[in-house]
């Protein structure tokens, strides 16, 4: 299981390349947030991370938030990025975005992943060993985009695109591990999915939802000619956020991914990661179908006498993967839980950075990101 800790090293900006006045102004703008609430804000900071399969990672993270036409009646748009290199000569560039046009008429939701990064392969299904079967070296490109138009208040419909390419794939079996069959796609693949999606979204701030709902239902087809393998994917993602008292929020998510056809191993339903099932390595469990749910209680902020910029949370999640519905075994579900601390980074825009500690029966994980997990 991956264990990653991201340390925000803002003070690294004090090297000779930056004047003392610039640093003071930059940090003051971050921690005091004296800017006009309608003004766009951009944050960039160096990060340090560690993962067993990559050793130390050094990189930069960035966040850009704004309101379309600087109108705070519009929803807050966000673009964030993360780039890194490792001591093992690996690299990655990640971008995520949720962009709303003026009056929220258009909604662009997507992500980009460009990386040369090993992943642990434990096999397929819930009855897979804790120790990984192979370490898979590969170059990966993932581009997923939703282009949605509001057809009714808070209800969007449009096109969804998903491009995934895995090349230069090499399975390196673990030491003294059992012999296993190589999965579909072990030589690499290029798959391009086209489909339709509907989204209900009445959230105002996607980085910290105080009250609102989000629901997505999407169908993607990966046809031969555009893809190495032919398969279909249905995604169901439902999130509900309810205020509890003045400052607290109860958040719930149900996630389902259902695949049919010849699905390569890297595009199966992957359980784990920094968002759903925190504490498990992304892909620790994988299969054609995935069901997972999580509940989180957020205290934003804590009732402290000396500051109103520190928050906390507790969360729990459960999930399972299965090959088909006739073999769905709820009793094989795994559980995870944990707690987090938060710091109010942009008070006027109500954006927190979070440090989560998650626990599972196989170990624990640490995560630091800007914005909530979901």
C-alpha positions in Angstrom: 0.0 0.0 0.0 1.3 3.4 -0.9 2.1 5.8 2.0 2.3 9.3 0.8 2.9 12.5 2.8 2.9 15.8 1.1 4.5 18.6 3.0 3.7 22.2 2.1 7.1 23.9 2.0 6.1 27.5 1.4 9.2 28.8 3.1 11.3 27.4 0.3 10.3 30.5 -1.6 12.7 32.5 0.6 15.8 31.5 -1.5 17.9 34.2 -3.1 15.8 34.2 -6.4 12.9 35.8 -4.5 13.1 39.2 -2.8 12.2 39.4 0.8 9.4 41.8 0.0 7.9 39.5 -2.6 7.9 36.6 -0.2 6.2 38.6 2.5 3.5 39.9 0.2 3.0 36.4 -1.3 2.6 34.7 2.1 0.5 37.5 3.5 -1.8 37.1 0.5 -2.2 33.4 1.3 -2.5 33.4 5.0 -4.4 36.7 5.4 -6.5 36.5 2.2 -6.9 40.3 2.0 -8.0 40.2 -1.7 -11.4 41.1 -3.0 -13.6 38.0 -2.9 -14.4 38.3 -6.6 -10.8 38.5 -7.6 -9.1 35.3 -9.1 -6.5 33.7 -6.9 -3.5 31.7 -7.8 -1.4 29.6 -5.4 1.8 27.7 -6.2 4.0 25.9 -3.7 6.7 23.2 -3.7 5.9 19.8 -2.3 7.9 16.8 -1.0 6.4 13.3 -1.1 7.4 9.7 -0.4 6.0 6.5 -1.7 7.6 3.0 -1.3 7.6 2.3 -5.1 9.1 5.7 -6.1 11.2 6.8 -3.2 11.2 10.6 -2.7 9.2 12.8 -5.0 10.0 16.5 -5.4 7.5 18.7 -7.2 5.2 21.7 -7.4 1.5 22.1 -6.8 -0.7 24.9 -8.0 -4.3 26.1 -7.6 -6.2 28.7 -9.5 -9.8 29.7 -8.4 -12.1 32.3 -9.9 -15.7 33.3 -10.6 -16.7 33.8 -14.2 -16.9 37.5 -15.0 -15.8 38.0 -11.3 -19.5 37.5 -10.4 -19.8 35.7 -7.1 -23.3 34.6 -8.0 -21.6 32.2 -10.4 -20.1 29.0 -9.0 -16.5 28.9 -8.0 -14.3 27.4 -10.8 -11.0 25.7 -9.9 -8.0 24.4 -11.8 -5.3 22.6 -9.9 -2.1 20.9 -10.9 0.7 18.8 -9.5 4.0 17.9 -11.2 6.8 15.8 -9.7 10.0 13.9 -10.4 11.4 11.1 -8.2 14.8 9.7 -7.3 13.9 6.8 -9.5 13.8 9.0 -12.6 10.1 8.9 -12.8 7.8 11.9 -13.5 4.2 12.9 -13.5 2.0 15.9 -14.5 -1.6 16.0 -13.2 -4.3 18.6 -13.8 -7.9 18.6 -12.5 -10.6 21.2 -13.3 -14.2 22.1 -12.6 -15.0 25.2 -14.7 -18.4 27.0 -14.8 -19.2 29.6 -17.4 -21.2 32.8 -16.7 -24.5 32.0 -15.1 -23.3 28.4 -14.8 -24.7 27.6 -18.3 -21.7 25.4 -19.3 -19.9 23.0 -17.0 -16.5 21.5 -17.9 -15.3 18.8 -15.6 -12.2 16.7 -16.2 -8.7 15.6 -15.5 -5.4 15.0 -17.2 -2.7 12.5 -16.1 0.7 12.2 -17.8 3.0 10.0 -15.8 5.8 7.4 -15.9 4.9 5.7 -12.7 5.0 2.2 -11.3 1.8 0.7 -9.9 1.2 -2.3 -7.7 -0.7 -5.1 -9.2 -2.4 -7.4 -6.6 -4.5 -9.3 -9.1 -8.2 -9.2 -9.9 -11.1 -9.5 -7.4 -11.4 -9.3 -3.6 -9.5 -12.5 -2.8 -6.1 -11.1 -3.8 -3.0 -11.2 -1.6 -1.9 -8.3 0.5 1.6 -8.4 -1.0 1.5 -7.3 -4.6 2.0 -9.9 -7.3 3.9 -7.5 -9.6 5.2 -4.0 -9.9 4.1 -2.6 -13.2 6.3 0.0 -14.9 4.5 1.9 -17.6 3.9 5.3 -19.3 0.4 6.5 -18.8 -1.8 9.1 -20.4 -5.3 9.7 -19.1 -7.5 12.5 -20.4 -11.1 12.6 -19.3 -13.4 15.5 -20.1 -17.1 16.2 -19.7 -18.6 19.0 -21.8 -22.0 19.7 -20.3 -24.8 22.3 -21.0 -27.4 23.3 -18.5 -30.8 22.1 -19.9 -32.8 22.8 -16.7 -31.8 24.6 -13.5 -28.9 22.7 -12.0 -29.4 19.8 -14.5 -26.7 19.3 -17.2 -26.3 17.0 -20.1 -23.6 16.6 -22.7 -20.7 14.6 -24.1 -18.2 12.6 -22.1 -14.8 11.6 -23.5 -12.2 9.3 -22.0 -8.7 8.6 -23.6 -6.3 6.3 -21.8 -3.0 5.0 -23.2 -0.6 2.7 -21.4 2.7 2.0 -23.1 6.1 0.5 -22.4 4.4 -1.8 -19.9 6.6 -4.2 -17.9 5.4 -6.6 -15.2 8.0 -7.2 -12.6 6.9 -10.1 -10.3 7.3 -9.6 -6.6 10.0 -11.5 -4.8 8.9 -15.1 -3.9 5.5 -14.3 -5.2 3.1 -16.9 -6.6 2.9 -17.5 -10.3 -0.1 -15.7 -11.9 -1.7 -15.2 -15.3 -1.0 -11.9 -16.9 -4.1 -9.8 -17.2 -5.8 -8.4 -20.4 -3.8 -5.4 -21.5 -0.5 -6.5 -20.0 1.2 -5.4 -23.3 -0.3 -2.0 -23.1 -3.3 -0.5 -24.9 -4.9 2.7 -26.2 -8.6 3.1 -25.6 -10.8 6.1 -26.5 -14.3 6.2 -25.1 -17.2 8.4 -26.3 -20.5 8.7 -24.5 -23.2 10.7 -22.9 -23.5 12.0 -19.4 -26.1 13.8 -17.2 -25.2 15.7 -14.1 -27.3 17.3 -11.4 -25.2 19.9 -9.6 -26.3 22.6 -7.2 -23.0 23.0 -5.4 -21.6 26.6 -5.2 -18.1 25.8 -4.1 -16.8 22.4 -5.3 -13.7 22.6 -3.1 -15.8 22.9 0.1 -19.5 22.1 -0.2 -21.5 23.4 2.7 -24.9 22.4 1.3 -25.8 20.8 -2.0 -26.1 17.8 -4.2 -24.1 16.2 -7.1 -25.2 13.3 -9.1 -23.7 11.9 -12.3 -24.8 9.1 -14.6 -22.7 8.4 -17.6 -22.3 5.8 -20.3 -19.1 5.4 -22.4 -18.4 3.1 -25.3 -14.9 2.2 -26.3 -15.2 1.0 -30.0 -12.8 -1.1 -32.0 -11.0 1.2 -34.4 -10.6 3.8 -31.8 -9.6 1.4 -29.0 -7.4 -1.7 -28.6 -10.3 -3.4 -26.7 -14.0 -3.0 -27.1 -16.0 -2.5 -23.9 -18.6 -0.3 -22.2 -18.5 1.6 -18.9 -21.4 3.0 -16.8 -20.5 5.4 -14.0 -22.9 6.4 -11.2 -21.7 9.0 -8.7 -24.0 10.5 -6.1 -23.0 13.0 -3.4 -25.1 14.7 -0.7 -24.0 17.5 1.6 -26.0 18.7 4.5 -25.2 21.4 7.1 -25.2 20.4 10.8 -25.5 23.4 13.0 -23.7 26.6 12.0 -20.2 25.3 10.9 -20.5 21.5 10.5 -21.2 19.4 7.4 -22.3 15.8 6.9 -21.2 14.5 3.5 -22.1 11.2 1.9 -21.1 9.6 -1.4 -22.1 6.5 -3.3 -19.9 5.5 -6.3 -20.5 2.8 -8.8 -18.6 1.7 -11.9 -19.9 -1.1 -14.1 -17.9 -2.4 -17.1 -18.7 -5.0 -19.7 -16.7 -6.4 -22.6 -13.0 -6.9 -22.9 -11.8 -4.5 -20.2 -8.0 -4.0 -19.8 -6.6 -4.3 -16.3 -5.8 -0.6 -16.0 -9.4 0.4 -16.7 -11.2 -2.0 -14.4 -13.0 -0.5 -11.4 -10.1 0.5 -9.0 -10.8 0.6 -5.3 -8.7 2.9 -3.1 -6.9 6.2 -3.5 -6.9 9.7 -2.0 -10.6 10.3 -2.6 -12.7 7.1 -2.1 -11.5 4.4 0.3 -8.6 6.5 1.7 -6.0 4.2 3.3 -6.0 1.7 0.5 -3.6 2.0 -2.4 -5.4 2.9 -5.7 -6.1 -0.4 -7.4 -5.4 -2.6 -4.4 -8.7 -4.3 -5.4 -9.9 -4.2 -9.0 -12.6 -5.9 -11.1 -15.2 -5.2 -13.8 -17.6 -3.8 -11.3 -17.1 -1.5 -8.3 -19.4 -0.3 -5.5 -18.2 2.0 -2.7 -19.7 4.4 -0.2 -18.3 6.9 2.3 -19.5 9.2 5.0 -17.7 12.2 6.5 -18.4 14.6 9.2 -16.6 18.0 8.8 -16.1 20.6 11.5 -15.4 23.8 9.6 -13.9 25.4 11.7 -13.4 23.9 15.2 -14.7 26.1 18.1 -11.2 27.2 19.3 -10.6 30.4 21.2 -7.3 31.3 19.6 -8.2 30.8 15.9 -11.1 30.2 13.5 -9.0 28.7 10.7 -8.5 25.1 12.0 -11.0 22.4 11.1 -11.3 18.7 11.5 -13.1 15.7 10.1 -13.8 12.0 10.7 -14.7 9.6 7.9 -15.5 6.0 7.1 -15.9 4.1 3.9 -16.7 0.7 2.6 -16.4 -0.9 -0.9 -16.2 -4.0 -3.0 -15.4 -5.1 -6.5 -16.9 -8.1 -8.3 -16.9 -9.7 -11.8 -20.6 -9.7 -12.4 -23.8 -9.3 -10.4 -24.4 -13.0 -9.9 -21.2 -13.1 -7.9 -21.5 -9.8 -6.0 -20.5 -10.6 -2.5 -21.3 -7.8 0.0 -19.7 -9.8 2.8 -16.4 -9.4 1.0 -16.4 -5.7 1.3 -13.5 -3.9 3.0 -13.6 -1.0 5.4 -11.5 2.1 6.0 -11.8 5.0 8.3 -9.8 7.9 9.7 -9.6 11.6 10.7 -8.2 14.8 9.4 -7.1 18.2 10.2 -7.8 21.3 8.1 -6.5 24.8 7.7 -8.6 27.6 6.2 -6.3 28.7 3.3 -8.6 31.2 1.6 -11.1 32.5 4.2 -13.1 34.6 1.7 -13.6 31.7 -0.7 -14.0 29.1 2.2 -11.2 26.8 0.9 -9.4 24.5 3.2 -6.3 22.4 2.9 -6.6 19.0 4.5 -4.3 16.4 6.1 -6.0 13.1 6.4 -4.9 10.0 8.2 -6.7 6.8 7.1 -6.6 3.3 8.6 -7.4 -0.1 7.1 -6.8 -3.7 8.2 -3.7 -3.6 5.9 -2.1 -0.4 7.2 -2.6 3.3 7.0 -2.1 6.2 4.6 -1.5 9.9 4.8 -2.9 12.5 2.4 -2.5 16.3 2.1 -4.5 18.2 -0.6 -6.3 21.4 -1.2 -10.0 20.9 -1.1 -12.2 18.2 0.3 -11.9 14.5 -0.8 -15.3 14.7 -2.4 
